[in-house]
Amino acid sequence: MISEEKMIHIVHLMLDGIWKQDLVDYPNEEEALREAKKLSLGYINQINAVGEIVQKKILSQKNPPREGTPQWDTLYQKYLLEEVQKKGG
């Protein structure tokens, strides 16, 4: 999972790149930054929520694998895909 601070840093990097390459002109750069942060943080919150659901699903098994093992990773990817598809993603 990615932290809010890391996501904000990534947003700044993306917007800096867009502005430096003159791909988009924003009438109000502060408003553009606020909106990009808002959208990105919303996305991160959704991803984190799905990650928690997946983790609980794995841990609810009779003999759950240890986190970080190949079995955990396989189940995590499987359940993550299922949850994203449920949400229409």
CORWO-V205327 format. One record per run of one state. SS is the DSSP state (2 for helix, 1 for strand, 0 for the rest). FROM is the first residue (numbers start at 1). TO is the last residue. If there is no record, write none. Layout:
# CORWO-V205327
SS,FROM,TO
SS,FROM,TO
This chain:
# CORWO-V205327
0,1,3
2,4,20
0,21,28
2,29,59
0,60,69
2,70,86
0,87,89
